């Protein structure tokens, strides 16, 4: 399961708020095609910083006179850093535009995470309690044969 950060911007009275879910962790498109990813996500400041940092890195490689293998490894490390921070930059940009972090939700993919978030948001807590009681979730779990502690994977 993946974790997604939920950011929301309050809307005008009577309108629905804007909600954006951003995956936690590594961003593969930012690793493979960082310039296109930055353009697609409207990360103008990030694009400028990326281009300046790439230029400085290239200049450093040229001035120091690194061999091609070392220059390639340095470039790979820079690309990995960009991909590791890409979703955090996106969250930062949304925060600057007035989006507040309202929670974290789990899901196998973005659609599942959205479904889980809106199901939690739209269902009142009172409606979930009787359903949990009927399902027997309030009962303690039986102990496992393999361990003296109860686990959620034990048969009932």
N, C-alpha and C positions, 0 to 999 in steps of 0.2 A: 504494500500500500504506500502511496505517496502522500506527503503532507503538502497542503496548500495554505498559504496565508490569505485571509479574507480581508480586503480593504474596501471601505464603503465611504461614499461622499453623500452627505445629507442633501436631499432635494428640497425644492420649494414645497410649501404646504399642499398636501393632497396628492403629491406625485411620489412615485417610487424612487428610492435612492439608487445611485449608481453603485454596482458591486463588481469588484474585480478579484479574481482568484489567481494567485501567482504561485507556481510550484517552488517548493523549497529545494535548494541544492543546485547541482551542476546543470548548466544549460548547454546542451549539445549543439544547437544551431549557432550559438555564440562562439563555440570552439571552431567549427568548420568554416562558417562564413560570417566573421564578426562584423564587418562593415555593413553587410546587408541586414544582419540582425539588428544592429544599432539604428539603421535607417528605418526598418520596418516598425520598430518600437518607438520611434520618434525620440530617440535619445541623442539630441543634438550636442549637448555638453559632453556626453560620454563619447560620441563620435569624434569630437574635437580633441578630447583628452587621449583617445586611442591613437589618433593620427599623430599627435605630437609625441606621445610616448614611443610609437613605432619609429618615427623619424629620429628621435634621440637614441633609441636602441641601435638603429642602423648606423648612425654616426659614430657611436661608441665602438661598435664592431669594426668599423672601417679604421678609426683612429688607433685602436689597440692592435689591429692586425690579426684578429682571431681567424683560425682556420675554419673551413666550411662546416665541419662537424660541430665545433663549439658554437658557431653562430646559429646553426640549426637547432641545437639543444636550447640555447638561450631564447630563440624565437618560440620554440615549443613551450617552454616554461612561461613565457609571457602570454601565449594563447591560453594555456591552462588557467592562469590567474584571471584572465578576462572572463573565461567561461565559468569559473567558480564564483565570481562576483556579479555576473550579469543580472541575475534575478534580484539580488540585493540592490543594485542600481535602479532597477525598475521600481522596486518598492519605495526607494528613496524619492524618485521622481514623482510617483503618485502621492506620497506624503506631502511633497512640496506643493502639489496641486489641490490639496485639501482633503485627500482621502485619509481616513483614520483606520488603523488596524483594529478590527473588531473580533478577530478570532483566528483559529487554525482548524482546518477540517481535513479529514483523511478520505482518500478514495483511490480506486485503481487507476482512474484516469480523470481528466478534467470534468467530463460530463458527470461521472459518478460523484465527484467531490461537490459539484454544484448541486446535484440532487440531494446529497446528504445535508448540505448547508441549508438549503431552502426548506427541506423537510423539518429540520430542527427549529428553524426560525418560525415556520408557519404553524407548527403543531404546539398547542399550549402544553405546559408541563403536566397539568391535571389529566389530560387525555392519555398520557403515556403511563401513568401510575396504575390504572386498572388493567391495562393490557399487560404490564409487567407482572402484576399479581396473578393474572390468569395463566400466564406462561410458566409460573412457578419460579421466576428469576429471583424472588426474594428468599427462597429456601437456600440453606447452605449446600455447597457441593459435597458429594460423597468423596471419601478418601480413595486414592488410587491404590492399585495393587503393587505398583512399582515404587511409590513414594508414600510416606505417611501423610502428605499434604494433599488437599483437594486441588485439582486442576480443572480448567474449563474444558479440557479435552476428554475427561473421564466419561464413560457411558453412565447414564442414569438408570 
